[in-house]
Amino acid sequence: IVLARLVNLFLASSMLQFIVSVVGVFVFAGLTAWDTQRLKNEYIYGYASAGGDIAERAAITGALSLYLNFINLFTLLLQLLGQRD
């Protein structure tokens, strides 16, 4: 996605921007689902019994990971649906 965006900086192709946005939405939707499952499994099988400081750090890093996924997904959706004529 990053490489395609860099190429599109020089080409300025609206079709390439559309394709990158669609692919990016699918990628970040999948990453969000994968991170959610990963966080759930880590909590159930590891951090719930450890407790304390380790569980707090895992919760913070997990929340940050999901936050970045949502921000990227929102940005790509804006690029995809917010085209001006």
Secondary structure, 3 states (H helix, E strand, C coil): CHHHHHHHHHHCCHHHHHHHHHHHHHHHHHHHHHHHHHHHHHHHHHHHHHCHHHHHHHHHHHHHHHHHHHHHHHHHHHHHHCCCC
